[in-house]
Amino acid sequence: MAPLKTLRSRTAVLPAANIDTDQIIPARFLTTTTREGLGEHLFADWRYDARGAPRPDFALNRPEAQGCQILVAGRNVGCGSSREHAPWALYDYGFRAVVSTSIADIFKNNSLKNGLLPIVVDASTHAKLVATPGAELTVSLEAETVTLADGTVVKFSVDPFSRYCLLNGIDELQFLLSQDADIHAYETTIDGKSEKLASPRTG
């Protein structure tokens, strides 16, 4: 996944509360174990009609929403069943951040592990964002701030380990692999101490 340090983007807004993971990526699309192509099915039951044609009145189908990398959602976004496919679909579609007043814990953790930044803001800031879809925001993960179009700066927080991984564009496995030399050196030291303890004393 690509490193995320500073993100400048317009917003797409879905103000509905309790957008659950089955709405983000319906269960019938969970047969794949890869991320590629899931963006096509993001919000499938809202984006397309029964014939598979895009609904022109759905927010993500409007011309002004094209290319947006920040999704502003209603409270309790990502609730429902635990499925890693939900952040996969959002990321594959092109989103790098989701903003809300509250984000379901499992969805939040899955997002952080898969390159998607969950941002919790206060109700006043959220109301501004909902009222101005398409507003351009600047997200700095390094400073942990969101700068609104009017210059207002809002703080958010991310746990240090997740922040490190997002800034460097790595997942948990890649982080462990990057520590291979240190792990090997530690294991060698432990093995050496064990051999000394196991050796019988002479003399």
C-alpha positions as CSV (number, residue, x, y, z in Angstrom):
1,M,0.0,0.0,0.0
2,A,1.1,3.6,-0.6
3,P,2.6,5.6,2.2
4,L,0.1,8.2,3.7
5,K,1.7,11.4,5.0
6,T,-0.3,14.3,3.6
7,L,-3.6,13.9,1.8
8,R,-5.3,16.7,-0.1
9,S,-8.6,15.9,-1.5
10,R,-12.2,16.9,-2.0
11,T,-14.8,15.1,0.1
12,A,-17.6,12.7,-0.9
13,V,-20.4,12.7,1.7
14,L,-22.7,9.9,2.8
15,P,-24.3,11.4,5.9
16,A,-26.4,8.3,6.8
17,A,-25.8,6.9,10.3
18,N,-24.9,3.3,11.0
19,I,-23.5,2.5,7.6
20,D,-22.7,-1.1,8.2
21,T,-20.1,-3.4,6.5
22,D,-22.8,-5.2,4.5
23,Q,-23.7,-1.9,2.9
24,I,-20.1,-1.0,2.3
25,I,-19.5,-4.4,0.6
26,P,-22.4,-6.8,0.4
27,A,-21.8,-10.4,1.5
28,R,-22.2,-11.8,-2.0
29,F,-18.9,-10.2,-3.0
30,L,-16.9,-11.8,-0.2
31,T,-15.8,-14.9,-2.1
32,T,-12.5,-13.3,-3.1
33,T,-9.4,-13.3,-0.9
34,T,-7.7,-10.5,-2.9
35,R,-8.4,-6.7,-2.7
36,E,-8.3,-6.0,-6.4
37,G,-11.6,-5.3,-8.1
38,L,-13.6,-4.8,-4.8
39,G,-14.0,-1.1,-5.5
40,E,-16.3,-1.9,-8.3
41,H,-18.7,-3.4,-5.8
42,L,-18.4,-0.7,-3.1
43,F,-21.9,0.3,-1.9
44,A,-23.3,-1.9,-4.7
45,D,-26.9,-2.0,-3.5
46,W,-26.9,1.8,-3.3
47,R,-24.8,2.6,-6.4
48,Y,-26.6,0.3,-8.9
49,D,-30.3,-0.5,-9.7
50,A,-31.7,-4.0,-10.2
51,R,-30.3,-4.0,-13.8
52,G,-26.8,-3.0,-12.6
53,A,-27.0,0.5,-14.0
54,P,-25.6,3.3,-11.8
55,R,-28.2,5.3,-9.9
56,P,-27.6,9.0,-10.9
57,D,-28.8,10.3,-7.5
58,F,-26.3,8.3,-5.4
59,A,-23.5,10.5,-4.0
60,L,-20.6,8.5,-5.4
61,N,-22.1,8.5,-8.9
62,R,-22.3,12.2,-9.2
63,P,-19.6,13.9,-11.4
64,E,-18.4,16.0,-8.5
65,A,-17.6,13.0,-6.4
66,Q,-15.2,11.5,-8.9
67,G,-11.6,11.4,-7.7
68,C,-12.5,12.1,-4.1
69,Q,-10.1,10.3,-1.6
70,I,-11.9,11.3,1.6
71,L,-15.3,9.9,2.6
72,V,-17.4,11.8,5.1
73,A,-19.9,9.4,6.7
74,G,-22.5,9.5,9.4
75,R,-22.0,8.4,12.9
76,N,-21.1,4.7,13.7
77,V,-19.8,4.0,10.3
78,G,-18.5,0.4,9.8
79,C,-20.7,-1.2,12.3
80,G,-22.0,-4.8,11.7
81,S,-20.1,-7.9,10.9
82,S,-16.3,-8.0,10.9
83,R,-15.1,-8.2,7.4
84,E,-11.7,-6.9,6.1
85,H,-13.2,-6.7,2.7
86,A,-14.9,-3.4,3.8
87,P,-11.7,-1.3,4.0
88,W,-10.4,-3.3,1.0
89,A,-13.3,-2.1,-1.1
90,L,-13.0,1.5,0.1
91,Y,-9.2,1.5,-0.6
92,D,-9.6,-0.1,-4.0
93,Y,-12.2,2.4,-5.0
94,G,-9.7,5.2,-4.2
95,F,-10.5,6.4,-0.7
96,R,-7.6,6.9,1.7
97,A,-9.5,8.3,4.7
98,V,-13.0,8.0,6.3
99,V,-14.2,10.8,8.5
100,S,-17.0,10.6,11.1
101,T,-18.0,11.4,14.6
102,S,-17.7,7.7,15.6
103,I,-16.3,4.7,13.8
104,A,-16.9,1.1,14.8
105,D,-13.9,-0.4,16.6
106,I,-13.4,-3.5,14.4
107,F,-13.8,-1.6,11.2
108,K,-11.4,1.1,12.5
109,N,-8.7,-1.5,13.3
110,N,-9.2,-3.3,10.0
111,S,-8.9,0.1,8.2
112,L,-5.6,1.0,10.0
113,K,-4.1,-2.4,8.9
114,N,-5.1,-1.9,5.3
115,G,-4.0,1.6,4.4
116,L,-7.3,3.4,5.2
117,L,-7.1,6.2,7.8
118,P,-10.2,6.5,10.1
119,I,-10.6,10.0,11.5
120,V,-12.9,10.9,14.3
121,V,-13.9,14.6,14.6
122,D,-16.3,16.5,16.8
123,A,-19.9,17.1,16.0
124,S,-19.5,20.7,14.9
125,T,-16.7,19.9,12.5
126,H,-18.7,17.0,11.1
127,A,-21.7,19.1,10.5
128,K,-19.6,21.6,8.5
129,L,-18.3,18.7,6.3
130,V,-21.7,17.2,5.8
131,A,-23.1,20.6,4.7
132,T,-20.3,21.2,2.2
133,P,-19.7,18.0,0.1
134,G,-16.8,18.5,-2.3
135,A,-14.9,20.8,0.2
136,E,-11.2,20.4,-0.1
137,L,-9.4,19.1,3.0
138,T,-5.8,18.6,3.9
139,V,-5.0,15.7,6.2
140,S,-1.6,15.5,7.8
141,L,-0.9,12.2,9.4
142,E,2.5,13.4,10.6
143,A,0.8,16.3,12.5
144,E,-2.4,14.4,13.1
145,T,-4.5,17.3,11.8
146,V,-7.3,18.0,9.3
147,T,-7.3,21.5,7.8
148,L,-10.7,22.6,6.5
149,A,-11.3,24.8,3.5
150,D,-11.8,27.8,5.8
151,G,-8.5,27.3,7.5
152,T,-9.8,25.6,10.6
153,V,-7.4,23.0,12.0
154,V,-8.8,20.0,13.8
155,K,-6.8,17.5,15.7
156,F,-7.3,13.7,15.6
157,S,-5.2,10.8,17.0
158,V,-3.9,7.5,15.8
159,D,-2.1,4.9,17.8
160,P,1.7,5.2,17.3
161,F,2.2,1.7,15.7
162,S,-0.6,2.2,13.2
163,R,0.6,5.7,12.4
164,Y,4.2,4.4,11.8
165,C,2.9,1.7,9.4
166,L,0.6,4.2,7.5
167,L,3.4,6.8,7.2
168,N,5.7,4.1,5.7
169,G,3.2,2.3,3.6
170,I,3.6,-1.1,5.3
171,D,1.4,-3.6,7.0
172,E,2.0,-5.6,10.1
173,L,3.7,-8.5,8.3
174,Q,6.0,-6.1,6.4
175,F,6.9,-4.4,9.7
176,L,7.9,-7.8,11.2
177,L,10.0,-8.7,8.1
178,S,11.8,-5.3,8.4
179,Q,12.9,-6.4,11.8
180,D,14.4,-9.7,10.6
181,A,18.0,-8.7,11.3
182,D,17.3,-7.7,14.9
183,I,15.2,-10.8,15.5
184,H,17.9,-13.0,14.1
185,A,20.6,-11.3,16.3
186,Y,18.4,-11.7,19.4
187,E,17.7,-15.4,18.6
188,T,21.5,-16.0,18.1
189,T,22.2,-14.4,21.5
190,I,19.5,-16.5,23.2
191,D,20.8,-19.7,21.5
192,G,24.3,-18.9,22.7
193,K,23.2,-18.4,26.3
194,S,21.3,-21.7,26.2
195,E,24.3,-23.6,24.9
196,K,26.5,-22.2,27.8
197,L,23.9,-23.2,30.4
198,A,23.6,-26.7,28.9
199,S,27.3,-27.3,28.7
200,P,28.7,-29.4,31.6
201,R,31.3,-27.9,33.8
202,T,34.8,-29.4,33.7
203,G,37.8,-29.2,36.0
